[in-house]
Amino acid sequence: MNPIRVLQFITPSGFYGAERWVIALANNLNSGDIECDLVVTDEGGDQDLSVVDHFPSWAGRVHRIPMSGRFDPRVIARLSTIIRERRIDVLHTHGYKSDILGLIAARQAKIPCVSTPHGFSGKVGLKLSAFIKLGTFMLRYFDAVVPLSQELVRDMDRFGIPAEKVRLIPNGVDLKEILPVSRKTKVPGAEPAVQTVGFIGQLIPRKGVKDLLDVFDMLHQNHPGLRLELLGDGQQRGELELHAQTLACRDAIAFRGFCHDRLEQLAHFDLFVMTSSLEGIPRCLMEAMAMGVPVVAYDIPGVDQLIKHEQTGLLAPLGDKEGLARCCQRLLSDSELAARLSEAGQRKIVDQFSAGAMARSYTELFRELVQPARVDPRDLGETK
């Protein structure tokens, strides 16, 4: 039987969790079962379309749709044309804009439409809030909605999504990409003169990076050789850089911006810290754990699926900067504890949160959705 043709549709805002998720899925789908195309909106200006550069050429084709402004209904007709010309069987959308535009296009083309919610922004402006509400409302009309975490499953119930349409497939990290990157582990009992605390992600309010800066300032008082590396960009970067300049540790803080070699940078972290107030199952945290980097984070839904306190990392209550600093201090000063927790964390990701397992679950879902419409003539036999 011919492969099922799936079209991934995303309106990129950078190369962060959702964009890397799309790449991880494409990398791990079996090309004999699924042919996977990618379509992105090209909004011009300084939009980051790195997801196009990283999309595997063997998986399928990449399509760019010009888009004027933040929201352009003309995308629907252009998307419908791609669906028709490429004979797409399933449209798979990511994010409120692609959900709204994609569902309409899929209904016009009369094909199934799947949405994967990657999380929802906290405090946003009125206009963006209205679009997000419209996007979440339209989720109830999808053929399947596939949240990444149990917390997002509860959100689907709150949004009124019929339970029979909701399918939990946990977020998965691309081990094919991570495991080849070597990490130099520290010798137990030997504390190096310079240690690096790191963060990878968008510099936006819900990531709580201001808390991370304050926590690092506390740590730096006892560890003058400590450095903080922040990989990523976002609307809050200028504000955070100004705040960093008010701290005594300002010369030890580096804002690296978006880095194409994030995994190589991650391999040199001695500690990964996450201060988010809202997440699904965060990809950057999974990557750190898969790499064998010790992790500390605020205890929030989604993060708690990955970090079990004292087992795979350390957790502090949301907003407790002093508690978070104490957790960081423990791992920075106790290399044996750091090694034990990081090894357990790495095993957890490999065993439970791989992109390979995620891709197999999506393949089963795509088959279920197209089975009634696609029948292999060889299965029909001869009719008398």
RODOVO-621455 format. One record per residue (C-alpha): residue number from 1; residue in three letters; x, y, z. Coordinates in nm, 2 decimals, decimal comma. Example, Ala and Ser with C-alpha at 12.3 -4.5 7.8 and 13.67 -1.06 7.14 Angstrom:
<pts>
+-----+-----+--------+--------+--------+
!   i !  aa !      u !      v !      w !
+-----+-----+--------+--------+--------+
!   1 ! ala !   1,23 !  -0,45 !   0,78 !
!   2 ! ser !   1,37 !  -0,11 !   0,71 !
+-----+-----+--------+--------+--------+
</pts>
This chain:
<pts>
+-----+-----+--------+--------+--------+
!   i !  aa !      u !      v !      w !
+-----+-----+--------+--------+--------+
!   1 ! met !   0,00 !   0,00 !   0,00 !
!   2 ! asn !   0,12 !   0,35 !  -0,08 !
!   3 ! pro !   0,25 !   0,57 !   0,21 !
!   4 ! ile !   0,00 !   0,80 !   0,38 !
!   5 ! arg !   0,07 !   1,16 !   0,27 !
!   6 ! val !   0,07 !   1,40 !   0,57 !
!   7 ! leu !   0,12 !   1,77 !   0,55 !
!   8 ! gln !   0,27 !   1,94 !   0,86 !
!   9 ! phe !   0,15 !   2,31 !   0,88 !
!  10 ! ile !   0,32 !   2,56 !   1,11 !
!  11 ! thr !   0,35 !   2,94 !   1,12 !
!  12 ! pro !   0,71 !   2,96 !   1,26 !
!  13 ! ser !   0,79 !   3,21 !   1,54 !
!  14 ! gly !   1,16 !   3,09 !   1,57 !
!  15 ! phe !   1,32 !   2,75 !   1,60 !
!  16 ! tyr !   1,20 !   2,65 !   1,95 !
!  17 ! gly !   0,98 !   2,37 !   2,09 !
!  18 ! ala !   0,71 !   2,34 !   1,83 !
!  19 ! glu !   0,94 !   2,38 !   1,53 !
!  20 ! arg !   1,19 !   2,13 !   1,67 !
!  21 ! trp !   0,90 !   1,90 !   1,74 !
!  22 ! val !   0,80 !   1,90 !   1,38 !
!  23 ! ile !   1,16 !   1,81 !   1,28 !
!  24 ! ala !   1,18 !   1,53 !   1,54 !
!  25 ! leu !   0,86 !   1,38 !   1,41 !
!  26 ! ala !   0,97 !   1,39 !   1,05 !
!  27 ! asn !   1,31 !   1,24 !   1,14 !
!  28 ! asn !   1,15 !   0,94 !   1,30 !
!  29 ! leu !   0,86 !   0,86 !   1,07 !
!  30 ! asn !   0,91 !   0,55 !   0,85 !
!  31 ! ser !   0,92 !   0,68 !   0,50 !
!  32 ! gly !   0,76 !   0,35 !   0,38 !
!  33 ! asp !   0,46 !   0,43 !   0,59 !
!  34 ! ile !   0,43 !   0,81 !   0,59 !
!  35 ! glu !   0,53 !   1,07 !   0,33 !
!  36 ! cys !   0,56 !   1,39 !   0,53 !
!  37 ! asp !   0,56 !   1,73 !   0,36 !
!  38 ! leu !   0,60 !   2,06 !   0,55 !
!  39 ! val !   0,43 !   2,39 !   0,48 !
!  40 ! val !   0,52 !   2,72 !   0,65 !
!  41 ! thr !   0,39 !   3,07 !   0,62 !
!  42 ! asp !   0,66 !   3,32 !   0,50 !
!  43 ! glu !   0,58 !   3,65 !   0,67 !
!  44 ! gly !   0,89 !   3,83 !   0,55 !
!  45 ! gly !   1,09 !   4,07 !   0,76 !
!  46 ! asp !   1,31 !   3,91 !   1,02 !
!  47 ! gln !   1,10 !   3,59 !   1,06 !
!  48 ! asp !   1,31 !   3,29 !   1,15 !
!  49 ! leu !   1,25 !   3,00 !   0,91 !
!  50 ! ser !   1,52 !   2,77 !   1,04 !
!  51 ! val !   1,26 !   2,49 !   1,05 !
!  52 ! val !   1,28 !   2,49 !   0,67 !
!  53 ! asp !   1,66 !   2,44 !   0,67 !
!  54 ! his !   1,64 !   2,16 !   0,92 !
!  55 ! phe !   1,36 !   1,97 !   0,77 !
!  56 ! pro !   1,49 !   1,63 !   0,63 !
!  57 ! ser !   1,48 !   1,63 !   0,25 !
!  58 ! trp !   1,40 !   1,26 !   0,24 !
!  59 ! ala !   1,08 !   1,30 !   0,44 !
!  60 ! gly !   0,90 !   1,51 !   0,19 !
!  61 ! arg !   0,87 !   1,84 !   0,02 !
!  62 ! val !   0,88 !   2,19 !   0,18 !
!  63 ! his !   0,63 !   2,46 !   0,07 !
!  64 ! arg !   0,63 !   2,83 !   0,16 !
!  65 ! ile !   0,31 !   3,03 !   0,16 !
!  66 ! pro !   0,35 !   3,41 !   0,15 !
!  67 ! met !   0,15 !   3,57 !   0,43 !
!  68 ! ser !   0,08 !   3,94 !   0,48 !
!  69 ! gly !   0,07 !   4,06 !   0,84 !
!  70 ! arg !   0,00 !   3,85 !   1,14 !
!  71 ! phe !  -0,31 !   3,68 !   0,99 !
!  72 ! asp !  -0,39 !   3,64 !   0,62 !
!  73 ! pro !  -0,70 !   3,45 !   0,51 !
!  74 ! arg !  -0,56 !   3,41 !   0,16 !
!  75 ! val !  -0,34 !   3,14 !   0,30 !
!  76 ! ile !  -0,64 !   2,91 !   0,30 !
!  77 ! ala !  -0,67 !   2,90 !  -0,08 !
!  78 ! arg !  -0,29 !   2,85 !  -0,12 !
!  79 ! leu !  -0,29 !   2,57 !   0,14 !
!  80 ! ser !  -0,59 !   2,40 !  -0,04 !
!  81 ! thr !  -0,40 !   2,41 !  -0,36 !
!  82 ! ile !  -0,10 !   2,23 !  -0,20 !
!  83 ! ile !  -0,33 !   1,97 !  -0,05 !
!  84 ! arg !  -0,49 !   1,90 !  -0,39 !
!  85 ! glu !  -0,17 !   1,90 !  -0,59 !
!  86 ! arg !   0,02 !   1,68 !  -0,35 !
!  87 ! arg !  -0,28 !   1,45 !  -0,29 !
!  88 ! ile !  -0,24 !   1,50 !   0,09 !
!  89 ! asp !  -0,43 !   1,25 !   0,31 !
!  90 ! val !  -0,40 !   1,42 !   0,65 !
!  91 ! leu !  -0,33 !   1,78 !   0,75 !
!  92 ! his !  -0,14 !   1,82 !   1,08 !
!  93 ! thr !  -0,14 !   2,17 !   1,23 !
!  94 ! his !   0,06 !   2,33 !   1,51 !
!  95 ! gly !  -0,04 !   2,66 !   1,68 !
!  96 ! tyr !  -0,35 !   2,87 !   1,69 !
!  97 ! lys !  -0,29 !   3,04 !   1,35 !
!  98 ! ser !  -0,23 !   2,71 !   1,17 !
!  99 ! asp !  -0,53 !   2,56 !   1,35 !
! 100 ! ile !  -0,77 !   2,82 !   1,23 !
! 101 ! leu !  -0,64 !   2,84 !   0,87 !
! 102 ! gly !  -0,57 !   2,47 !   0,84 !
! 103 ! leu !  -0,90 !   2,34 !   0,96 !
! 104 ! ile !  -1,09 !   2,55 !   0,70 !
! 105 ! ala !  -0,85 !   2,43 !   0,42 !
! 106 ! ala !  -0,89 !   2,07 !   0,53 !
! 107 ! arg !  -1,26 !   2,09 !   0,53 !
! 108 ! gln !  -1,26 !   2,24 !   0,18 !
! 109 ! ala !  -1,04 !   1,96 !   0,07 !
! 110 ! lys !  -1,24 !   1,70 !   0,26 !
! 111 ! ile !  -0,95 !   1,54 !   0,44 !
! 112 ! pro !  -0,89 !   1,47 !   0,81 !
! 113 ! cys !  -0,72 !   1,74 !   1,02 !
! 114 ! val !  -0,51 !   1,68 !   1,33 !
! 115 ! ser !  -0,40 !   1,94 !   1,58 !
! 116 ! thr !  -0,11 !   1,91 !   1,82 !
! 117 ! pro !  -0,14 !   2,18 !   2,09 !
! 118 ! his !   0,21 !   2,27 !   2,22 !
! 119 ! gly !   0,10 !   2,49 !   2,51 !
! 120 ! phe !  -0,07 !   2,82 !   2,55 !
! 121 ! ser !   0,07 !   3,16 !   2,62 !
! 122 ! gly !  -0,01 !   3,33 !   2,96 !
! 123 ! lys !  -0,05 !   3,70 !   2,96 !
! 124 ! val !  -0,10 !   3,84 !   2,61 !
! 125 ! gly !  -0,27 !   4,14 !   2,45 !
! 126 ! leu !  -0,64 !   4,16 !   2,37 !
! 127 ! lys !  -0,59 !   4,10 !   1,99 !
! 128 ! leu !  -0,37 !   3,79 !   2,04 !
! 129 ! ser !  -0,60 !   3,66 !   2,32 !
! 130 ! ala !  -0,89 !   3,68 !   2,08 !
! 131 ! phe !  -0,71 !   3,48 !   1,81 !
! 132 ! ile !  -0,60 !   3,22 !   2,07 !
! 133 ! lys !  -0,96 !   3,18 !   2,19 !
! 134 ! leu !  -1,08 !   3,14 !   1,84 !
! 135 ! gly !  -0,81 !   2,87 !   1,78 !
! 136 ! thr !  -0,90 !   2,68 !   2,09 !
! 137 ! phe !  -1,27 !   2,70 !   2,00 !
! 138 ! met !  -1,21 !   2,55 !   1,66 !
! 139 ! leu !  -1,02 !   2,25 !   1,81 !
! 140 ! arg !  -1,35 !   2,08 !   1,88 !
! 141 ! tyr !  -1,41 !   2,05 !   1,51 !
! 142 ! phe !  -1,08 !   1,87 !   1,44 !
! 143 ! asp !  -1,08 !   1,49 !   1,37 !
! 144 ! ala !  -0,82 !   1,44 !   1,64 !
! 145 ! val !  -0,65 !   1,67 !   1,89 !
! 146 ! val !  -0,32 !   1,53 !   2,03 !
! 147 ! pro !  -0,19 !   1,72 !   2,33 !
! 148 ! leu !   0,17 !   1,65 !   2,45 !
! 149 ! ser !   0,10 !   1,62 !   2,82 !
! 150 ! gln !  -0,16 !   1,52 !   3,08 !
! 151 ! glu !  -0,19 !   1,89 !   3,17 !
! 152 ! leu !  -0,28 !   1,98 !   2,82 !
! 153 ! val !  -0,53 !   1,70 !   2,81 !
! 154 ! arg !  -0,71 !   1,87 !   3,10 !
! 155 ! asp !  -0,70 !   2,19 !   2,90 !
! 156 ! met !  -0,88 !   2,02 !   2,62 !
! 157 ! asp !  -1,16 !   1,92 !   2,86 !
! 158 ! arg !  -1,18 !   2,29 !   2,98 !
! 159 ! phe !  -1,20 !   2,41 !   2,61 !
! 160 ! gly !  -1,49 !   2,17 !   2,55 !
! 161 ! ile !  -1,31 !   1,93 !   2,31 !
! 162 ! pro !  -1,50 !   1,60 !   2,29 !
! 163 ! ala !  -1,32 !   1,34 !   2,48 !
! 164 ! glu !  -1,33 !   1,09 !   2,19 !
! 165 ! lys !  -1,13 !   1,32 !   1,98 !
! 166 ! val !  -0,85 !   1,37 !   2,23 !
! 167 ! arg !  -0,55 !   1,14 !   2,21 !
! 168 ! leu !  -0,25 !   1,18 !   2,44 !
! 169 ! ile !   0,08 !   1,11 !   2,27 !
! 170 ! pro !   0,36 !   1,23 !   2,50 !
! 171 ! asn !   0,63 !   1,47 !   2,37 !
! 172 ! gly !   0,94 !   1,29 !   2,24 !
! 173 ! val !   1,30 !   1,41 !   2,20 !
! 174 ! asp !   1,50 !   1,32 !   1,89 !
! 175 ! leu !   1,76 !   1,08 !   2,02 !
! 176 ! lys !   1,91 !   1,05 !   1,66 !
! 177 ! glu !   2,01 !   1,41 !   1,69 !
! 178 ! ile !   2,12 !   1,41 !   2,05 !
! 179 ! leu !   2,31 !   1,09 !   2,13 !
! 180 ! pro !   2,59 !   1,15 !   1,87 !
! 181 ! val !   2,68 !   1,48 !   2,05 !
! 182 ! ser !   2,94 !   1,39 !   2,31 !
! 183 ! arg !   2,94 !   1,55 !   2,66 !
! 184 ! lys !   3,24 !   1,58 !   2,88 !
! 185 ! thr !   3,14 !   1,46 !   3,22 !
! 186 ! lys !   3,30 !   1,60 !   3,54 !
! 187 ! val !   3,51 !   1,38 !   3,76 !
! 188 ! pro !   3,33 !   1,30 !   4,09 !
! 189 ! gly !   3,47 !   1,49 !   4,38 !
! 190 ! ala !   3,65 !   1,75 !   4,16 !
! 191 ! glu !   3,49 !   2,09 !   4,14 !
! 192 ! pro !   3,62 !   2,28 !   3,83 !
! 193 ! ala !   3,72 !   2,65 !   3,86 !
! 194 ! val !   3,46 !   2,75 !   3,60 !
! 195 ! gln !   3,11 !   2,60 !   3,58 !
! 196 ! thr !   2,83 !   2,69 !   3,35 !
! 197 ! val !   2,46 !   2,72 !   3,43 !
! 198 ! gly !   2,26 !   2,72 !   3,11 !
! 199 ! phe !   1,91 !   2,78 !   2,97 !
! 200 ! ile !   1,77 !   2,73 !   2,62 !
! 201 ! gly !   1,44 !   2,87 !   2,51 !
! 202 ! gln !   1,24 !   3,17 !   2,42 !
! 203 ! leu !   1,29 !   3,49 !   2,62 !
! 204 ! ile !   0,93 !   3,55 !   2,69 !
! 205 ! pro !   0,74 !   3,62 !   3,02 !
! 206 ! arg !   0,62 !   3,26 !   3,09 !
! 207 ! lys !   0,97 !   3,13 !   3,08 !
! 208 ! gly !   1,05 !   3,32 !   3,40 !
! 209 ! val !   1,40 !   3,41 !   3,29 !
! 210 ! lys !   1,41 !   3,71 !   3,53 !
! 211 ! asp !   1,39 !   3,47 !   3,82 !
! 212 ! leu !   1,68 !   3,27 !   3,67 !
! 213 ! leu !   1,89 !   3,59 !   3,66 !
! 214 ! asp !   1,81 !   3,66 !   4,02 !
! 215 ! val !   1,89 !   3,30 !   4,12 !
! 216 ! phe !   2,22 !   3,31 !   3,94 !
! 217 ! asp !   2,30 !   3,63 !   4,12 !
! 218 ! met !   2,26 !   3,45 !   4,45 !
! 219 ! leu !   2,47 !   3,16 !   4,33 !
! 220 ! his !   2,75 !   3,38 !   4,20 !
! 221 ! gln !   2,81 !   3,52 !   4,55 !
! 222 ! asn !   2,94 !   3,17 !   4,65 !
! 223 ! his !   3,07 !   3,07 !   4,31 !
! 224 ! pro !   3,26 !   3,36 !   4,16 !
! 225 ! gly !   3,38 !   3,14 !   3,87 !
! 226 ! leu !   3,02 !   3,05 !   3,77 !
! 227 ! arg !   2,88 !   3,16 !   3,43 !
! 228 ! leu !   2,53 !   3,19 !   3,30 !
! 229 ! glu !   2,46 !   3,11 !   2,93 !
! 230 ! leu !   2,12 !   3,21 !   2,79 !
! 231 ! leu !   2,05 !   3,06 !   2,44 !
! 232 ! gly !   1,75 !   3,19 !   2,27 !
! 233 ! asp !   1,57 !   3,51 !   2,17 !
! 234 ! gly !   1,23 !   3,67 !   2,22 !
! 235 ! gln !   1,03 !   3,98 !   2,30 !
! 236 ! gln !   1,16 !   4,01 !   2,65 !
! 237 ! arg !   1,53 !   4,00 !   2,57 !
! 238 ! gly !   1,59 !   4,38 !   2,59 !
! 239 ! glu !   1,42 !   4,40 !   2,93 !
! 240 ! leu !   1,62 !   4,10 !   3,06 !
! 241 ! glu !   1,95 !   4,24 !   2,94 !
! 242 ! leu !   1,87 !   4,57 !   3,13 !
! 243 ! his !   1,79 !   4,37 !   3,44 !
! 244 ! ala !   2,11 !   4,17 !   3,42 !
! 245 ! gln !   2,31 !   4,50 !   3,41 !
! 246 ! thr !   2,17 !   4,58 !   3,76 !
! 247 ! leu !   2,32 !   4,27 !   3,91 !
! 248 ! ala !   2,66 !   4,23 !   4,07 !
! 249 ! cys !   2,72 !   3,92 !   3,85 !
! 250 ! arg !   2,65 !   4,10 !   3,52 !
! 251 ! asp !   2,99 !   4,03 !   3,37 !
! 252 ! ala !   2,93 !   3,65 !   3,42 !
! 253 ! ile !   2,60 !   3,65 !   3,22 !
! 254 ! ala !   2,60 !   3,60 !   2,84 !
! 255 ! phe !   2,29 !   3,64 !   2,62 !
! 256 ! arg !   2,38 !   3,42 !   2,32 !
! 257 ! gly !   2,07 !   3,47 !   2,11 !
! 258 ! phe !   1,95 !   3,20 !   1,88 !
! 259 ! cys !   2,23 !   2,93 !   1,83 !
! 260 ! his !   2,23 !   2,68 !   1,55 !
! 261 ! asp !   2,47 !   2,47 !   1,75 !
! 262 ! arg !   2,25 !   2,46 !   2,06 !
! 263 ! leu !   2,32 !   2,09 !   2,13 !
! 264 ! glu !   2,70 !   2,15 !   2,12 !
! 265 ! gln !   2,65 !   2,44 !   2,36 !
! 266 ! leu !   2,42 !   2,23 !   2,58 !
! 267 ! ala !   2,69 !   1,96 !   2,60 !
! 268 ! his !   2,91 !   2,21 !   2,79 !
! 269 ! phe !   2,65 !   2,30 !   3,05 !
! 270 ! asp !   2,72 !   2,18 !   3,41 !
! 271 ! leu !   2,36 !   2,26 !   3,51 !
! 272 ! phe !   2,04 !   2,33 !   3,31 !
! 273 ! val !   1,78 !   2,55 !   3,49 !
! 274 ! met !   1,42 !   2,60 !   3,39 !
! 275 ! thr !   1,21 !   2,87 !   3,56 !
! 276 ! ser !   0,89 !   2,85 !   3,35 !
! 277 ! ser !   0,54 !   2,91 !   3,50 !
! 278 ! leu !   0,36 !   2,73 !   3,21 !
! 279 ! glu !   0,48 !   2,44 !   2,99 !
! 280 ! gly !   0,35 !   2,13 !   2,81 !
! 281 ! ile !   0,64 !   1,88 !   2,83 !
! 282 ! pro !   0,93 !   2,11 !   2,76 !
! 283 ! arg !   1,16 !   1,99 !   2,47 !
! 284 ! cys !   1,46 !   2,19 !   2,59 !
! 285 ! leu !   1,44 !   2,01 !   2,93 !
! 286 ! met !   1,41 !   1,67 !   2,76 !
! 287 ! glu !   1,71 !   1,75 !   2,55 !
! 288 ! ala !   1,92 !   1,85 !   2,85 !
! 289 ! met !   1,82 !   1,53 !   3,03 !
! 290 ! ala !   1,89 !   1,31 !   2,73 !
! 291 ! met !   2,23 !   1,47 !   2,70 !
! 292 ! gly !   2,30 !   1,38 !   3,07 !
! 293 ! val !   2,30 !   1,74 !   3,20 !
! 294 ! pro !   2,18 !   1,77 !   3,56 !
! 295 ! val !   1,85 !   1,97 !   3,58 !
! 296 ! val !   1,68 !   2,19 !   3,82 !
! 297 ! ala !   1,34 !   2,35 !   3,77 !
! 298 ! tyr !   1,02 !   2,50 !   3,92 !
! 299 ! asp !   0,77 !   2,23 !   4,00 !
! 300 ! ile !   0,49 !   2,29 !   3,75 !
! 301 ! pro !   0,27 !   2,06 !   3,55 !
! 302 ! gly !   0,45 !   1,91 !   3,25 !
! 303 ! val !   0,79 !   1,96 !   3,41 !
! 304 ! asp !   0,68 !   1,72 !   3,68 !
! 305 ! gln !   0,64 !   1,45 !   3,42 !
! 306 ! leu !   1,01 !   1,46 !   3,35 !
! 307 ! ile !   1,17 !   1,56 !   3,68 !
! 308 ! lys !   1,10 !   1,35 !   3,99 !
! 309 ! his !   1,25 !   1,53 !   4,29 !
! 310 ! glu !   1,57 !   1,36 !   4,42 !
! 311 ! gln !   1,54 !   1,10 !   4,14 !
! 312 ! thr !   1,59 !   1,26 !   3,80 !
! 313 ! gly !   1,66 !   1,61 !   3,91 !
! 314 ! leu !   1,57 !   1,87 !   4,17 !
! 315 ! leu !   1,25 !   2,08 !   4,20 !
! 316 ! ala !   1,15 !   2,39 !   4,39 !
! 317 ! pro !   0,80 !   2,54 !   4,43 !
! 318 ! leu !   0,70 !   2,79 !   4,16 !
! 319 ! gly !   0,83 !   3,14 !   4,25 !
! 320 ! asp !   1,06 !   3,02 !   4,53 !
! 321 ! lys !   1,39 !   3,17 !   4,41 !
! 322 ! glu !   1,57 !   3,09 !   4,73 !
! 323 ! gly !   1,46 !   2,73 !   4,71 !
! 324 ! leu !   1,57 !   2,71 !   4,35 !
! 325 ! ala !   1,91 !   2,85 !   4,44 !
! 326 ! arg !   1,95 !   2,59 !   4,71 !
! 327 ! cys !   1,88 !   2,31 !   4,46 !
! 328 ! cys !   2,13 !   2,46 !   4,21 !
! 329 ! gln !   2,39 !   2,49 !   4,49 !
! 330 ! arg !   2,35 !   2,12 !   4,58 !
! 331 ! leu !   2,42 !   2,00 !   4,23 !
! 332 ! leu !   2,70 !   2,24 !   4,16 !
! 333 ! ser !   2,88 !   2,14 !   4,48 !
! 334 ! asp !   2,80 !   1,77 !   4,48 !
! 335 ! ser !   2,93 !   1,61 !   4,16 !
! 336 ! glu !   2,83 !   1,26 !   4,28 !
! 337 ! leu !   2,47 !   1,36 !   4,33 !
! 338 ! ala !   2,47 !   1,54 !   4,00 !
! 339 ! ala !   2,60 !   1,23 !   3,82 !
! 340 ! arg !   2,34 !   1,00 !   3,99 !
! 341 ! leu !   2,05 !   1,22 !   3,91 !
! 342 ! ser !   2,16 !   1,30 !   3,55 !
! 343 ! glu !   2,21 !   0,93 !   3,47 !
! 344 ! ala !   1,86 !   0,85 !   3,60 !
! 345 ! gly !   1,72 !   1,14 !   3,40 !
! 346 ! gln !   1,89 !   1,02 !   3,08 !
! 347 ! arg !   1,74 !   0,67 !   3,12 !
! 348 ! lys !   1,40 !   0,82 !   3,18 !
! 349 ! ile !   1,41 !   1,01 !   2,85 !
! 350 ! val !   1,55 !   0,72 !   2,65 !
! 351 ! asp !   1,29 !   0,48 !   2,79 !
! 352 ! gln !   0,98 !   0,69 !   2,80 !
! 353 ! phe !   1,01 !   1,01 !   2,59 !
! 354 ! ser !   1,18 !   0,93 !   2,26 !
! 355 ! ala !   1,07 !   1,07 !   1,93 !
! 356 ! gly !   1,08 !   0,72 !   1,78 !
! 357 ! ala !   0,80 !   0,61 !   2,01 !
! 358 ! met !   0,61 !   0,93 !   1,94 !
! 359 ! ala !   0,63 !   0,88 !   1,56 !
! 360 ! arg !   0,50 !   0,52 !   1,59 !
! 361 ! ser !   0,20 !   0,65 !   1,78 !
! 362 ! tyr !   0,13 !   0,92 !   1,52 !
! 363 ! thr !   0,16 !   0,66 !   1,24 !
! 364 ! glu !  -0,11 !   0,45 !   1,41 !
! 365 ! leu !  -0,33 !   0,76 !   1,44 !
! 366 ! phe !  -0,29 !   0,87 !   1,08 !
! 367 ! arg !  -0,38 !   0,51 !   0,97 !
! 368 ! glu !  -0,70 !   0,52 !   1,17 !
! 369 ! leu !  -0,80 !   0,85 !   1,02 !
! 370 ! val !  -0,75 !   0,76 !   0,65 !
! 371 ! gln !  -0,85 !   0,39 !   0,67 !
! 372 ! pro !  -1,21 !   0,44 !   0,58 !
! 373 ! ala !  -1,12 !   0,66 !   0,28 !
! 374 ! arg !  -0,83 !   0,46 !   0,14 !
! 375 ! val !  -0,86 !   0,10 !   0,03 !
! 376 ! asp !  -0,58 !  -0,08 !  -0,14 !
! 377 ! pro !  -0,73 !  -0,25 !  -0,46 !
! 378 ! arg !  -0,52 !  -0,56 !  -0,38 !
! 379 ! asp !  -0,72 !  -0,60 !  -0,06 !
! 380 ! leu !  -1,05 !  -0,61 !  -0,25 !
! 381 ! gly !  -0,99 !  -0,92 !  -0,46 !
! 382 ! glu !  -1,20 !  -1,00 !  -0,77 !
! 383 ! thr !  -1,57 !  -0,95 !  -0,76 !
! 384 ! lys !  -1,79 !  -1,20 !  -0,93 !
+-----+-----+--------+--------+--------+
</pts>
